[in-house]
Amino acid sequence: MITGEVQGVGFRFFLIRHAQALDLRGWVRNLDDGAVELVAEGSRLDLEQLLFYAREGPRQARVTHVEAGWSVAAGGLQLFDISG
């Protein structure tokens, strides 16, 4: 979960570009409360790199908080894209 000024600034596309470059699977979507939700599967190293990008965001974004949770990969996720 990513909060701050993260909607309407290309944040989802920024994350998708980096996630695809890292060969991750998953999705990202805007939530009604202004946050962005991200679900991703891949190697721990690549996921940590994506978290780094999520904390930085694109130049226009102002990230105030990133909340990450870890679980065992369930599989079945498609190539990284926008959900909802």
PDB file of N, CA, C and O in Angstrom:
ATOM      1  N   MET A   1       0.857  -1.163   0.000  1.00  0.00           N
ATOM      2  CA  MET A   1       0.000   0.000   0.000  1.00  0.00           C
ATOM      3  C   MET A   1       0.907   1.230   0.000  1.00  0.00           C
ATOM      4  O   MET A   1       1.820   1.344   0.817  1.00  0.00           O
ATOM      5  N   ILE A   2       0.642   2.136  -0.917  1.00  0.00           N
ATOM      6  CA  ILE A   2       1.452   3.339  -1.052  1.00  0.00           C
ATOM      7  C   ILE A   2       0.535   4.538  -0.886  1.00  0.00           C
ATOM      8  O   ILE A   2      -0.489   4.633  -1.562  1.00  0.00           O
ATOM      9  N   THR A   3       0.892   5.455   0.006  1.00  0.00           N
ATOM     10  CA  THR A   3       0.071   6.636   0.245  1.00  0.00           C
ATOM     11  C   THR A   3       0.868   7.907  -0.022  1.00  0.00           C
ATOM     12  O   THR A   3       2.098   7.902  -0.073  1.00  0.00           O
ATOM     13  N   GLY A   4       0.135   8.973  -0.188  1.00  0.00           N
ATOM     14  CA  GLY A   4       0.713  10.273  -0.488  1.00  0.00           C
ATOM     15  C   GLY A   4       0.037  10.828  -1.722  1.00  0.00           C
ATOM     16  O   GLY A   4      -1.111  10.484  -2.004  1.00  0.00           O
ATOM     17  N   GLU A   5       0.720  11.677  -2.461  1.00  0.00           N
ATOM     18  CA  GLU A   5       0.209  12.189  -3.738  1.00  0.00           C
ATOM     19  C   GLU A   5       0.675  11.220  -4.813  1.00  0.00           C
ATOM     20  O   GLU A   5       1.678  11.447  -5.490  1.00  0.00           O
ATOM     21  N   VAL A   6      -0.085  10.121  -4.954  1.00  0.00           N
ATOM     22  CA  VAL A   6       0.353   9.030  -5.826  1.00  0.00           C
ATOM     23  C   VAL A   6      -0.653   8.678  -6.918  1.00  0.00           C
ATOM     24  O   VAL A   6      -0.430   7.732  -7.674  1.00  0.00           O
ATOM     25  N   GLN A   7      -1.735   9.407  -7.012  1.00  0.00           N
ATOM     26  CA  GLN A   7      -2.709   9.173  -8.082  1.00  0.00           C
ATOM     27  C   GLN A   7      -2.691  10.359  -9.037  1.00  0.00           C
ATOM     28  O   GLN A   7      -2.521  11.506  -8.623  1.00  0.00           O
ATOM     29  N   GLY A   8      -2.868  10.064 -10.317  1.00  0.00           N
ATOM     30  CA  GLY A   8      -2.909  11.118 -11.313  1.00  0.00           C
ATOM     31  C   GLY A   8      -1.552  11.681 -11.685  1.00  0.00           C
ATOM     32  O   GLY A   8      -1.475  12.731 -12.321  1.00  0.00           O
ATOM     33  N   VAL A   9      -0.484  11.005 -11.301  1.00  0.00           N
ATOM     34  CA  VAL A   9       0.874  11.480 -11.606  1.00  0.00           C
ATOM     35  C   VAL A   9       1.692  10.403 -12.332  1.00  0.00           C
ATOM     36  O   VAL A   9       2.921  10.468 -12.362  1.00  0.00           O
ATOM     37  N   GLY A  10       1.011   9.426 -12.909  1.00  0.00           N
ATOM     38  CA  GLY A  10       1.711   8.366 -13.626  1.00  0.00           C
ATOM     39  C   GLY A  10       2.340   7.328 -12.725  1.00  0.00           C
ATOM     40  O   GLY A  10       3.201   6.565 -13.164  1.00  0.00           O
ATOM     41  N   PHE A  11       1.918   7.285 -11.455  1.00  0.00           N
ATOM     42  CA  PHE A  11       2.543   6.383 -10.482  1.00  0.00           C
ATOM     43  C   PHE A  11       2.378   4.919 -10.872  1.00  0.00           C
ATOM     44  O   PHE A  11       3.335   4.147 -10.810  1.00  0.00           O
ATOM     45  N   ARG A  12       1.163   4.532 -11.273  1.00  0.00           N
ATOM     46  CA  ARG A  12       0.939   3.130 -11.629  1.00  0.00           C
ATOM     47  C   ARG A  12       1.796   2.724 -12.821  1.00  0.00           C
ATOM     48  O   ARG A  12       2.375   1.638 -12.828  1.00  0.00           O
ATOM     49  N   PHE A  13       1.880   3.585 -13.825  1.00  0.00           N
ATOM     50  CA  PHE A  13       2.677   3.258 -15.003  1.00  0.00           C
ATOM     51  C   PHE A  13       4.165   3.219 -14.681  1.00  0.00           C
ATOM     52  O   PHE A  13       4.909   2.431 -15.264  1.00  0.00           O
ATOM     53  N   PHE A  14       4.598   4.068 -13.755  1.00  0.00           N
ATOM     54  CA  PHE A  14       5.974   4.056 -13.268  1.00  0.00           C
ATOM     55  C   PHE A  14       6.293   2.697 -12.639  1.00  0.00           C
ATOM     56  O   PHE A  14       7.328   2.099 -12.931  1.00  0.00           O
ATOM     57  N   LEU A  15       5.391   2.215 -11.768  1.00  0.00           N
ATOM     58  CA  LEU A  15       5.604   0.923 -11.126  1.00  0.00           C
ATOM     59  C   LEU A  15       5.543  -0.227 -12.126  1.00  0.00           C
ATOM     60  O   LEU A  15       6.332  -1.168 -12.039  1.00  0.00           O
ATOM     61  N   ILE A  16       4.611  -0.156 -13.073  1.00  0.00           N
ATOM     62  CA  ILE A  16       4.496  -1.214 -14.076  1.00  0.00           C
ATOM     63  C   ILE A  16       5.778  -1.310 -14.897  1.00  0.00           C
ATOM     64  O   ILE A  16       6.282  -2.407 -15.137  1.00  0.00           O
ATOM     65  N   ARG A  17       6.295  -0.192 -15.318  1.00  0.00           N
ATOM     66  CA  ARG A  17       7.534  -0.188 -16.117  1.00  0.00           C
ATOM     67  C   ARG A  17       8.670  -0.865 -15.357  1.00  0.00           C
ATOM     68  O   ARG A  17       9.397  -1.683 -15.920  1.00  0.00           O
ATOM     69  N   HIS A  18       8.823  -0.524 -14.076  1.00  0.00           N
ATOM     70  CA  HIS A  18       9.906  -1.120 -13.284  1.00  0.00           C
ATOM     71  C   HIS A  18       9.635  -2.589 -12.982  1.00  0.00           C
ATOM     72  O   HIS A  18      10.555  -3.406 -13.020  1.00  0.00           O
ATOM     73  N   ALA A  19       8.394  -2.934 -12.686  1.00  0.00           N
ATOM     74  CA  ALA A  19       8.050  -4.326 -12.397  1.00  0.00           C
ATOM     75  C   ALA A  19       8.274  -5.206 -13.620  1.00  0.00           C
ATOM     76  O   ALA A  19       8.777  -6.323 -13.493  1.00  0.00           O
ATOM     77  N   GLN A  20       7.909  -4.720 -14.794  1.00  0.00           N
ATOM     78  CA  GLN A  20       8.125  -5.496 -16.011  1.00  0.00           C
ATOM     79  C   GLN A  20       9.610  -5.661 -16.298  1.00  0.00           C
ATOM     80  O   GLN A  20      10.041  -6.727 -16.738  1.00  0.00           O
ATOM     81  N   ALA A  21      10.394  -4.622 -16.054  1.00  0.00           N
ATOM     82  CA  ALA A  21      11.843  -4.709 -16.258  1.00  0.00           C
ATOM     83  C   ALA A  21      12.470  -5.734 -15.310  1.00  0.00           C
ATOM     84  O   ALA A  21      13.474  -6.364 -15.644  1.00  0.00           O
ATOM     85  N   LEU A  22      11.870  -5.897 -14.119  1.00  0.00           N
ATOM     86  CA  LEU A  22      12.359  -6.873 -13.138  1.00  0.00           C
ATOM     87  C   LEU A  22      11.753  -8.262 -13.369  1.00  0.00           C
ATOM     88  O   LEU A  22      12.063  -9.204 -12.639  1.00  0.00           O
ATOM     89  N   ASP A  23      10.899  -8.387 -14.372  1.00  0.00           N
ATOM     90  CA  ASP A  23      10.228  -9.648 -14.717  1.00  0.00           C
ATOM     91  C   ASP A  23       9.338 -10.156 -13.577  1.00  0.00           C
ATOM     92  O   ASP A  23       9.260 -11.357 -13.315  1.00  0.00           O
ATOM     93  N   LEU A  24       8.672  -9.212 -12.909  1.00  0.00           N
ATOM     94  CA  LEU A  24       7.749  -9.571 -11.837  1.00  0.00           C
ATOM     95  C   LEU A  24       6.354  -9.796 -12.406  1.00  0.00           C
ATOM     96  O   LEU A  24       6.032  -9.350 -13.507  1.00  0.00           O
ATOM     97  N   ARG A  25       5.554 -10.483 -11.647  1.00  0.00           N
ATOM     98  CA  ARG A  25       4.144 -10.695 -11.990  1.00  0.00           C
ATOM     99  C   ARG A  25       3.308 -10.007 -10.923  1.00  0.00           C
ATOM    100  O   ARG A  25       3.720  -9.900  -9.768  1.00  0.00           O
ATOM    101  N   GLY A  26       2.116  -9.535 -11.325  1.00  0.00           N
ATOM    102  CA  GLY A  26       1.246  -8.893 -10.350  1.00  0.00           C
ATOM    103  C   GLY A  26       0.418  -7.793 -10.958  1.00  0.00           C
ATOM    104  O   GLY A  26       0.172  -7.773 -12.164  1.00  0.00           O
ATOM    105  N   TRP A  27      -0.013  -6.870 -10.108  1.00  0.00           N
ATOM    106  CA  TRP A  27      -0.870  -5.773 -10.550  1.00  0.00           C
ATOM    107  C   TRP A  27      -0.761  -4.593  -9.598  1.00  0.00           C
ATOM    108  O   TRP A  27      -0.230  -4.700  -8.492  1.00  0.00           O
ATOM    109  N   VAL A  28      -1.279  -3.468 -10.064  1.00  0.00           N
ATOM    110  CA  VAL A  28      -1.305  -2.240  -9.284  1.00  0.00           C
ATOM    111  C   VAL A  28      -2.624  -1.538  -9.588  1.00  0.00           C
ATOM    112  O   VAL A  28      -3.103  -1.578 -10.721  1.00  0.00           O
ATOM    113  N   ARG A  29      -3.217  -0.890  -8.570  1.00  0.00           N
ATOM    114  CA  ARG A  29      -4.479  -0.186  -8.791  1.00  0.00           C
ATOM    115  C   ARG A  29      -4.616   0.985  -7.830  1.00  0.00           C
ATOM    116  O   ARG A  29      -4.042   0.996  -6.741  1.00  0.00           O
ATOM    117  N   ASN A  30      -5.403   1.981  -8.272  1.00  0.00           N
ATOM    118  CA  ASN A  30      -5.767   3.109  -7.420  1.00  0.00           C
ATOM    119  C   ASN A  30      -6.901   2.686  -6.507  1.00  0.00           C
ATOM    120  O   ASN A  30      -7.781   1.925  -6.911  1.00  0.00           O
ATOM    121  N   LEU A  31      -6.882   3.177  -5.274  1.00  0.00           N
ATOM    122  CA  LEU A  31      -7.969   2.940  -4.330  1.00  0.00           C
ATOM    123  C   LEU A  31      -8.761   4.232  -4.140  1.00  0.00           C
ATOM    124  O   LEU A  31      -8.255   5.324  -4.401  1.00  0.00           O
ATOM    125  N   ASP A  32      -9.990   4.101  -3.688  1.00  0.00           N
ATOM    126  CA  ASP A  32     -10.872   5.255  -3.509  1.00  0.00           C
ATOM    127  C   ASP A  32     -10.335   6.269  -2.503  1.00  0.00           C
ATOM    128  O   ASP A  32     -10.667   7.452  -2.587  1.00  0.00           O
ATOM    129  N   ASP A  33      -9.513   5.828  -1.555  1.00  0.00           N
ATOM    130  CA  ASP A  33      -8.997   6.736  -0.526  1.00  0.00           C
ATOM    131  C   ASP A  33      -7.747   7.501  -0.968  1.00  0.00           C
ATOM    132  O   ASP A  33      -7.156   8.235  -0.176  1.00  0.00           O
ATOM    133  N   GLY A  34      -7.341   7.327  -2.241  1.00  0.00           N
ATOM    134  CA  GLY A  34      -6.175   8.045  -2.756  1.00  0.00           C
ATOM    135  C   GLY A  34      -4.889   7.259  -2.714  1.00  0.00           C
ATOM    136  O   GLY A  34      -3.869   7.716  -3.228  1.00  0.00           O
ATOM    137  N   ALA A  35      -4.916   6.080  -2.109  1.00  0.00           N
ATOM    138  CA  ALA A  35      -3.732   5.232  -2.045  1.00  0.00           C
ATOM    139  C   ALA A  35      -3.604   4.399  -3.317  1.00  0.00           C
ATOM    140  O   ALA A  35      -4.532   4.328  -4.123  1.00  0.00           O
ATOM    141  N   VAL A  36      -2.456   3.778  -3.481  1.00  0.00           N
ATOM    142  CA  VAL A  36      -2.216   2.843  -4.573  1.00  0.00           C
ATOM    143  C   VAL A  36      -1.888   1.496  -3.941  1.00  0.00           C
ATOM    144  O   VAL A  36      -1.058   1.405  -3.036  1.00  0.00           O
ATOM    145  N   GLU A  37      -2.555   0.448  -4.433  1.00  0.00           N
ATOM    146  CA  GLU A  37      -2.322  -0.916  -3.941  1.00  0.00           C
ATOM    147  C   GLU A  37      -1.487  -1.667  -4.974  1.00  0.00           C
ATOM    148  O   GLU A  37      -1.746  -1.589  -6.175  1.00  0.00           O
ATOM    149  N   LEU A  38      -0.489  -2.388  -4.493  1.00  0.00           N
ATOM    150  CA  LEU A  38       0.444  -3.112  -5.344  1.00  0.00           C
ATOM    151  C   LEU A  38       0.547  -4.545  -4.846  1.00  0.00           C
ATOM    152  O   LEU A  38       0.747  -4.776  -3.653  1.00  0.00           O
ATOM    153  N   VAL A  39       0.410  -5.513  -5.754  1.00  0.00           N
ATOM    154  CA  VAL A  39       0.615  -6.928  -5.438  1.00  0.00           C
ATOM    155  C   VAL A  39       1.622  -7.443  -6.451  1.00  0.00           C
ATOM    156  O   VAL A  39       1.437  -7.271  -7.656  1.00  0.00           O
ATOM    157  N   ALA A  40       2.686  -8.073  -5.973  1.00  0.00           N
ATOM    158  CA  ALA A  40       3.737  -8.538  -6.885  1.00  0.00           C
ATOM    159  C   ALA A  40       4.326  -9.851  -6.402  1.00  0.00           C
ATOM    160  O   ALA A  40       4.405 -10.113  -5.202  1.00  0.00           O
ATOM    161  N   GLU A  41       4.741 -10.672  -7.365  1.00  0.00           N
ATOM    162  CA  GLU A  41       5.446 -11.924  -7.090  1.00  0.00           C
ATOM    163  C   GLU A  41       6.741 -11.946  -7.877  1.00  0.00           C
ATOM    164  O   GLU A  41       6.809 -11.465  -9.008  1.00  0.00           O
ATOM    165  N   GLY A  42       7.763 -12.510  -7.263  1.00  0.00           N
ATOM    166  CA  GLY A  42       9.059 -12.653  -7.909  1.00  0.00           C
ATOM    167  C   GLY A  42      10.092 -12.965  -6.858  1.00  0.00           C
ATOM    168  O   GLY A  42       9.756 -13.326  -5.730  1.00  0.00           O
ATOM    169  N   SER A  43      11.343 -12.829  -7.225  1.00  0.00           N
ATOM    170  CA  SER A  43      12.409 -13.091  -6.262  1.00  0.00           C
ATOM    171  C   SER A  43      12.422 -11.991  -5.198  1.00  0.00           C
ATOM    172  O   SER A  43      12.023 -10.855  -5.457  1.00  0.00           O
ATOM    173  N   ARG A  44      12.877 -12.338  -4.027  1.00  0.00           N
ATOM    174  CA  ARG A  44      12.926 -11.362  -2.917  1.00  0.00           C
ATOM    175  C   ARG A  44      13.764 -10.141  -3.304  1.00  0.00           C
ATOM    176  O   ARG A  44      13.392  -9.007  -3.001  1.00  0.00           O
ATOM    177  N   LEU A  45      14.871 -10.374  -3.959  1.00  0.00           N
ATOM    178  CA  LEU A  45      15.742  -9.276  -4.372  1.00  0.00           C
ATOM    179  C   LEU A  45      15.021  -8.329  -5.334  1.00  0.00           C
ATOM    180  O   LEU A  45      15.108  -7.110  -5.187  1.00  0.00           O
ATOM    181  N   ASP A  46      14.311  -8.887  -6.317  1.00  0.00           N
ATOM    182  CA  ASP A  46      13.580  -8.058  -7.269  1.00  0.00           C
ATOM    183  C   ASP A  46      12.409  -7.331  -6.607  1.00  0.00           C
ATOM    184  O   ASP A  46      12.127  -6.181  -6.942  1.00  0.00           O
ATOM    185  N   LEU A  47      11.734  -7.986  -5.679  1.00  0.00           N
ATOM    186  CA  LEU A  47      10.636  -7.338  -4.957  1.00  0.00           C
ATOM    187  C   LEU A  47      11.144  -6.192  -4.094  1.00  0.00           C
ATOM    188  O   LEU A  47      10.496  -5.150  -4.005  1.00  0.00           O
ATOM    189  N   GLU A  48      12.290  -6.374  -3.462  1.00  0.00           N
ATOM    190  CA  GLU A  48      12.868  -5.292  -2.670  1.00  0.00           C
ATOM    191  C   GLU A  48      13.258  -4.116  -3.563  1.00  0.00           C
ATOM    192  O   GLU A  48      13.147  -2.959  -3.157  1.00  0.00           O
ATOM    193  N   GLN A  49      13.713  -4.415  -4.773  1.00  0.00           N
ATOM    194  CA  GLN A  49      14.033  -3.345  -5.720  1.00  0.00           C
ATOM    195  C   GLN A  49      12.765  -2.583  -6.117  1.00  0.00           C
ATOM    196  O   GLN A  49      12.780  -1.357  -6.221  1.00  0.00           O
ATOM    197  N   LEU A  50      11.672  -3.313  -6.336  1.00  0.00           N
ATOM    198  CA  LEU A  50      10.401  -2.657  -6.658  1.00  0.00           C
ATOM    199  C   LEU A  50       9.924  -1.792  -5.489  1.00  0.00           C
ATOM    200  O   LEU A  50       9.378  -0.710  -5.706  1.00  0.00           O
ATOM    201  N   LEU A  51      10.121  -2.252  -4.268  1.00  0.00           N
ATOM    202  CA  LEU A  51       9.772  -1.439  -3.096  1.00  0.00           C
ATOM    203  C   LEU A  51      10.591  -0.149  -3.055  1.00  0.00           C
ATOM    204  O   LEU A  51      10.079   0.907  -2.684  1.00  0.00           O
ATOM    205  N   PHE A  52      11.844  -0.242  -3.431  1.00  0.00           N
ATOM    206  CA  PHE A  52      12.684   0.957  -3.513  1.00  0.00           C
ATOM    207  C   PHE A  52      12.053   1.958  -4.486  1.00  0.00           C
ATOM    208  O   PHE A  52      11.926   3.141  -4.171  1.00  0.00           O
ATOM    209  N   TYR A  53      11.658   1.472  -5.676  1.00  0.00           N
ATOM    210  CA  TYR A  53      11.025   2.346  -6.660  1.00  0.00           C
ATOM    211  C   TYR A  53       9.709   2.905  -6.135  1.00  0.00           C
ATOM    212  O   TYR A  53       9.395   4.072  -6.371  1.00  0.00           O
ATOM    213  N   ALA A  54       8.934   2.086  -5.424  1.00  0.00           N
ATOM    214  CA  ALA A  54       7.660   2.545  -4.869  1.00  0.00           C
ATOM    215  C   ALA A  54       7.877   3.669  -3.861  1.00  0.00           C
ATOM    216  O   ALA A  54       7.082   4.607  -3.800  1.00  0.00           O
ATOM    217  N   ARG A  55       8.926   3.585  -3.085  1.00  0.00           N
ATOM    218  CA  ARG A  55       9.219   4.642  -2.096  1.00  0.00           C
ATOM    219  C   ARG A  55       9.682   5.927  -2.767  1.00  0.00           C
ATOM    220  O   ARG A  55       9.437   7.019  -2.255  1.00  0.00           O
ATOM    221  N   GLU A  56      10.351   5.801  -3.913  1.00  0.00           N
ATOM    222  CA  GLU A  56      10.830   6.973  -4.652  1.00  0.00           C
ATOM    223  C   GLU A  56       9.711   7.591  -5.487  1.00  0.00           C
ATOM    224  O   GLU A  56       9.484   8.800  -5.428  1.00  0.00           O
ATOM    225  N   GLY A  57       9.017   6.769  -6.258  1.00  0.00           N
ATOM    226  CA  GLY A  57       7.961   7.245  -7.141  1.00  0.00           C
ATOM    227  C   GLY A  57       8.504   8.075  -8.281  1.00  0.00           C
ATOM    228  O   GLY A  57       9.691   8.399  -8.311  1.00  0.00           O
ATOM    229  N   PRO A  58       7.630   8.425  -9.230  1.00  0.00           N
ATOM    230  CA  PRO A  58       8.045   9.328 -10.306  1.00  0.00           C
ATOM    231  C   PRO A  58       8.236  10.736  -9.742  1.00  0.00           C
ATOM    232  O   PRO A  58       7.814  11.032  -8.624  1.00  0.00           O
ATOM    233  N   ARG A  59       8.856  11.569 -10.508  1.00  0.00           N
ATOM    234  CA  ARG A  59       9.201  12.923 -10.058  1.00  0.00           C
ATOM    235  C   ARG A  59       7.992  13.708  -9.540  1.00  0.00           C
ATOM    236  O   ARG A  59       8.125  14.483  -8.593  1.00  0.00           O
ATOM    237  N   GLN A  60       6.808  13.518 -10.151  1.00  0.00           N
ATOM    238  CA  GLN A  60       5.627  14.298  -9.784  1.00  0.00           C
ATOM    239  C   GLN A  60       4.951  13.797  -8.509  1.00  0.00           C
ATOM    240  O   GLN A  60       4.144  14.517  -7.920  1.00  0.00           O
ATOM    241  N   ALA A  61       5.262  12.593  -8.078  1.00  0.00           N
ATOM    242  CA  ALA A  61       4.614  11.994  -6.905  1.00  0.00           C
ATOM    243  C   ALA A  61       5.276  12.457  -5.612  1.00  0.00           C
ATOM    244  O   ALA A  61       6.433  12.875  -5.593  1.00  0.00           O
ATOM    245  N   ARG A  62       4.507  12.368  -4.541  1.00  0.00           N
ATOM    246  CA  ARG A  62       5.013  12.632  -3.185  1.00  0.00           C
ATOM    247  C   ARG A  62       4.580  11.454  -2.317  1.00  0.00           C
ATOM    248  O   ARG A  62       3.467  11.435  -1.793  1.00  0.00           O
ATOM    249  N   VAL A  63       5.458  10.484  -2.172  1.00  0.00           N
ATOM    250  CA  VAL A  63       5.153   9.289  -1.387  1.00  0.00           C
ATOM    251  C   VAL A  63       5.366   9.615   0.080  1.00  0.00           C
ATOM    252  O   VAL A  63       6.434  10.091   0.466  1.00  0.00           O
ATOM    253  N   THR A  64       4.342   9.359   0.906  1.00  0.00           N
ATOM    254  CA  THR A  64       4.479   9.604   2.343  1.00  0.00           C
ATOM    255  C   THR A  64       4.659   8.320   3.138  1.00  0.00           C
ATOM    256  O   THR A  64       5.251   8.333   4.216  1.00  0.00           O
ATOM    257  N   HIS A  65       4.139   7.188   2.600  1.00  0.00           N
ATOM    258  CA  HIS A  65       4.245   5.938   3.348  1.00  0.00           C
ATOM    259  C   HIS A  65       4.104   4.746   2.395  1.00  0.00           C
ATOM    260  O   HIS A  65       3.281   4.759   1.479  1.00  0.00           O
ATOM    261  N   VAL A  66       4.917   3.728   2.629  1.00  0.00           N
ATOM    262  CA  VAL A  66       4.794   2.457   1.911  1.00  0.00           C
ATOM    263  C   VAL A  66       4.688   1.364   2.958  1.00  0.00           C
ATOM    264  O   VAL A  66       5.586   1.190   3.781  1.00  0.00           O
ATOM    265  N   GLU A  67       3.592   0.631   2.923  1.00  0.00           N
ATOM    266  CA  GLU A  67       3.379  -0.486   3.841  1.00  0.00           C
ATOM    267  C   GLU A  67       3.502  -1.779   3.040  1.00  0.00           C
ATOM    268  O   GLU A  67       2.742  -2.007   2.099  1.00  0.00           O
ATOM    269  N   ALA A  68       4.462  -2.622   3.417  1.00  0.00           N
ATOM    270  CA  ALA A  68       4.705  -3.872   2.685  1.00  0.00           C
ATOM    271  C   ALA A  68       4.460  -5.066   3.590  1.00  0.00           C
ATOM    272  O   ALA A  68       4.799  -5.051   4.773  1.00  0.00           O
ATOM    273  N   GLY A  69       3.872  -6.085   3.018  1.00  0.00           N
ATOM    274  CA  GLY A  69       3.681  -7.359   3.709  1.00  0.00           C
ATOM    275  C   GLY A  69       4.239  -8.457   2.827  1.00  0.00           C
ATOM    276  O   GLY A  69       4.187  -8.359   1.601  1.00  0.00           O
ATOM    277  N   TRP A  70       4.769  -9.495   3.437  1.00  0.00           N
ATOM    278  CA  TRP A  70       5.392 -10.587   2.694  1.00  0.00           C
ATOM    279  C   TRP A  70       4.620 -11.872   2.945  1.00  0.00           C
ATOM    280  O   TRP A  70       4.173 -12.128   4.063  1.00  0.00           O
ATOM    281  N   SER A  71       4.467 -12.676   1.906  1.00  0.00           N
ATOM    282  CA  SER A  71       3.832 -13.988   2.044  1.00  0.00           C
ATOM    283  C   SER A  71       4.449 -14.932   1.020  1.00  0.00           C
ATOM    284  O   SER A  71       5.209 -14.513   0.147  1.00  0.00           O
ATOM    285  N   VAL A  72       4.114 -16.193   1.140  1.00  0.00           N
ATOM    286  CA  VAL A  72       4.585 -17.193   0.186  1.00  0.00           C
ATOM    287  C   VAL A  72       3.845 -16.972  -1.133  1.00  0.00           C
ATOM    288  O   VAL A  72       2.632 -16.766  -1.143  1.00  0.00           O
ATOM    289  N   ALA A  73       4.573 -17.015  -2.232  1.00  0.00           N
ATOM    290  CA  ALA A  73       3.959 -16.821  -3.547  1.00  0.00           C
ATOM    291  C   ALA A  73       2.935 -17.916  -3.818  1.00  0.00           C
ATOM    292  O   ALA A  73       3.209 -19.100  -3.628  1.00  0.00           O
ATOM    293  N   ALA A  74       1.759 -17.505  -4.263  1.00  0.00           N
ATOM    294  CA  ALA A  74       0.700 -18.440  -4.579  1.00  0.00           C
ATOM    295  C   ALA A  74       0.712 -18.828  -6.047  1.00  0.00           C
ATOM    296  O   ALA A  74       0.101 -19.825  -6.431  1.00  0.00           O
ATOM    297  N   GLY A  75       1.403 -18.048  -6.872  1.00  0.00           N
ATOM    298  CA  GLY A  75       1.418 -18.304  -8.312  1.00  0.00           C
ATOM    299  C   GLY A  75       0.130 -17.835  -8.951  1.00  0.00           C
ATOM    300  O   GLY A  75      -0.770 -17.354  -8.263  1.00  0.00           O
ATOM    301  N   GLY A  76       0.038 -17.967 -10.233  1.00  0.00           N
ATOM    302  CA  GLY A  76      -1.190 -17.622 -10.937  1.00  0.00           C
ATOM    303  C   GLY A  76      -1.316 -16.168 -11.331  1.00  0.00           C
ATOM    304  O   GLY A  76      -2.278 -15.806 -12.008  1.00  0.00           O
ATOM    305  N   LEU A  77      -0.382 -15.319 -10.934  1.00  0.00           N
ATOM    306  CA  LEU A  77      -0.465 -13.916 -11.343  1.00  0.00           C
ATOM    307  C   LEU A  77       0.043 -13.773 -12.771  1.00  0.00           C
ATOM    308  O   LEU A  77       0.948 -14.488 -13.201  1.00  0.00           O
ATOM    309  N   GLN A  78      -0.549 -12.847 -13.484  1.00  0.00           N
ATOM    310  CA  GLN A  78      -0.185 -12.590 -14.881  1.00  0.00           C
ATOM    311  C   GLN A  78       0.962 -11.584 -14.945  1.00  0.00           C
ATOM    312  O   GLN A  78       1.415 -11.067 -13.924  1.00  0.00           O
ATOM    313  N   LEU A  79       1.420 -11.319 -16.166  1.00  0.00           N
ATOM    314  CA  LEU A  79       2.415 -10.271 -16.363  1.00  0.00           C
ATOM    315  C   LEU A  79       1.901  -8.991 -15.747  1.00  0.00           C
ATOM    316  O   LEU A  79       0.695  -8.743 -15.745  1.00  0.00           O
ATOM    317  N   PHE A  80       2.791  -8.182 -15.230  1.00  0.00           N
ATOM    318  CA  PHE A  80       2.417  -6.998 -14.467  1.00  0.00           C
ATOM    319  C   PHE A  80       1.547  -6.044 -15.279  1.00  0.00           C
ATOM    320  O   PHE A  80       1.855  -5.727 -16.428  1.00  0.00           O
ATOM    321  N   ASP A  81       0.430  -5.583 -14.649  1.00  0.00           N
ATOM    322  CA  ASP A  81      -0.506  -4.685 -15.332  1.00  0.00           C
ATOM    323  C   ASP A  81      -1.342  -3.932 -14.305  1.00  0.00           C
ATOM    324  O   ASP A  81      -1.173  -4.104 -13.098  1.00  0.00           O
ATOM    325  N   ILE A  82      -2.244  -3.100 -14.805  1.00  0.00           N
ATOM    326  CA  ILE A  82      -3.175  -2.351 -13.959  1.00  0.00           C
ATOM    327  C   ILE A  82      -4.396  -3.214 -13.701  1.00  0.00           C
ATOM    328  O   ILE A  82      -4.904  -3.881 -14.602  1.00  0.00           O
ATOM    329  N   SER A  83      -4.858  -3.192 -12.463  1.00  0.00           N
ATOM    330  CA  SER A  83      -6.075  -3.926 -12.085  1.00  0.00           C
ATOM    331  C   SER A  83      -7.181  -2.930 -11.780  1.00  0.00           C
ATOM    332  O   SER A  83      -6.926  -1.845 -11.257  1.00  0.00           O
ATOM    333  N   GLY A  84      -8.403  -3.304 -12.109  1.00  0.00           N
ATOM    334  CA  GLY A  84      -9.546  -2.458 -11.775  1.00  0.00           C
ATOM    335  C   GLY A  84      -9.678  -1.312 -12.639  1.00  0.00           C
ATOM    336  O   GLY A  84     -10.600  -0.514 -12.470  1.00  0.00           O
TER     337      GLY A  84
END
